[in-house]
Structures are given as structure tokens and as C-alpha cells.
Amino acid sequence: MSNKKTCVLIGGGKSVRNGVETGLWDKIKGKDIWSLNYSYKLMPYLPNKQCFVDFQFFRHNEDDLQNLAIKGVPIHCKKNSHLNHIDKSFITQYNTVREQGGFRGKTALIAPPEEHLFIGRMGLVGIFSLSLAIAEGYNEVFLLGYDFGSSGLEDKDTHWYQNEINVKSTGVGRPTVYWNSTGLKKEVDDFSIFNTINDVEYYNVSPNSNIQNFKKINYEEFYKLI
């Protein structure tokens, strides 16, 4: 593993609970850990990066984000015109694209103001963060909480922190964000673009994830690999 550049992305999917219950925080302590959206709130130590996409997330958590930055945590987000009217000096912003044709893979950070990161048609922080990891040269990425919703329209248990903290989010507890009357939304296929980058190993630590594009492993397997 010493020749690999590895990071652990902690998303919001409820499968993260399985990790928390099996000693996740102790087992990954000291690793390169990225917090996506609200994950940082329940981590017992600081993440190595904090990522978000939506301006509403920033608006509701601005003080937290500033405090994270003061403590040395880099803050990364999608470039947003709303941020032009406030102090954003502590945030690194990136131009993004929603269609797969605009994704430039590992060349995306050659000239950050002009190049673009992929966020998919739904504008997901999970896709944004994975695009950023690839652009920064990571070749082994562990995806935690990458569930893309719950088991179906009747299952409102979507996020691992929804019963632990009060969050303002369009997706938390709302399976209709990910499912419709005909099944899983087709936008889940946006993750397939990452399969075109052959020299990156992806591990989705969520055996029941609705995302089918990455190798799925459980937490026991994850702990052996990390």
C-alpha cells in the first residue's frame, strides 16, 4: 500500500452506521479522510478535507466551515455565484460540469480556474469529491456512505446522521430524491464515468449500495485493506 495515494471519502449514506458500530473512527485515524457535507459533525477528529456543493449547505454551516478552516482543514466546493457576495477566501472553488462530456479526468486541475470537475446531473457532492480525488492524483479511493439513497421509496432511512443531528438537506429522509415510481433514478449511472479511468482502484464500502460501478466490500474487508 505504500506506493498508493489513498483517501477515504465519508459520504452521508446510512451504511456508514455499520462502520461506526465496528470501530470505524479508531481504525481509520491518521488516514487521509475527506468529510462530505455533514460528516465532519460526528467525526471525533478533524477531517483532512471538507467538501460540499450546495450553497444552502454553506449558508447553514458557514460558522462551522470557517472554524474548520481556522483549524487547518482545507474547504473545497463547487464554484457558486452566491459566494461572490461573501467572504470566501477560506474556500477553494472549482468550475464544474453536469454532463459526462465535460469531465477531464486527471487533467482537471492543470488550470483550476478554467478546468472543470464532474458533479453529475444531480450535482452530487459524492461525485464532486471523487472527481477532485482523481484530479489530485489519488489512485486508491475508499467510498463510505456512497449508497445513493435507501432501499426504495418506502424506506426513509437515507443518511447515517439523520437521527443524530439536525440537518437541512434536500436528500435526508427523502427517498424520492433517488427513486421514482419506475425505480432507481437513471442519474445513478453518472458514476459510470469513473470506470473509464483504469489506473484508479475504487472500493465502495457498502455491499447494498445502489451504485453498481465500483467493487463493493464490507467493513471487515475495508479494515484489512486500509
C-alpha positions, 0 to 999 in steps of 0.5 A, a space after each residue: 500500500 505504500 506506493 498508493 495515494 489513498 483517501 477515504 471519502 465519508 459520504 452521508 449514506 446510512 451504511 456508514 452506521 455499520 462502520 461506526 458500530 465496528 470501530 470505524 473512527 479508531 481504525 481509520 485515524 491518521 488516514 487521509 479522510 475527506 468529510 462530505 457535507 455533514 460528516 465532519 459533525 460526528 467525526 471525533 477528529 478533524 477531517 483532512 478535507 471538507 467538501 460540499 456543493 450546495 450553497 444552502 449547505 454553506 449558508 447553514 454551516 458557514 460558522 462551522 466551515 470557517 472554524 474548520 478552516 481556522 483549524 487547518 482543514 482545507 474547504 473545497 466546493 463547487 464554484 457558486 455565484 452566491 459566494 461572490 457576495 461573501 467572504 470566501 477566501 477560506 474556500 477553494 472553488 472549482 468550475 464544474 460540469 453536469 454532463 459526462 462530456 465535460 469531465 477531464 479526468 486527471 487533467 482537471 486541475 492543470 488550470 483550476 480556474 478554467 478546468 472543470 470537475 464532474 458533479 453529475 446531473 444531480 450535482 452530487 457532492 459524492 461525485 464532486 469529491 471523487 472527481 477532485 480525488 482523481 484530479 489530485 492524483 489519488 489512485 486508491 479511493 475508499 467510498 463510505 456512505 456512497 449508497 445513493 439513497 435507501 432501499 426504495 421509496 418506502 424506506 426513509 432511512 437515507 443518511 447515517 446522521 439523520 437521527 443524530 443531528 439536525 440537518 437541512 438537506 434536500 436528500 435526508 429522509 427523502 427517498 424520492 430524491 433517488 427513486 421514482 415510481 419506475 425505480 432507481 433514478 437513471 442519474 445513478 449511472 453518472 458514476 459510470 464515468 469513473 470506470 473509464 479511468 483504469 489506473 484508479 482502484 475504487 472500493 465502495 464500502 457498502 455491499 447494498 449500495 445502489 451504485 453498481 460501478 465500483 467493487 463493493 466490500 464490507 467493513 471487515 474487508 475495508 479494515 484489512 485493506 486500509 
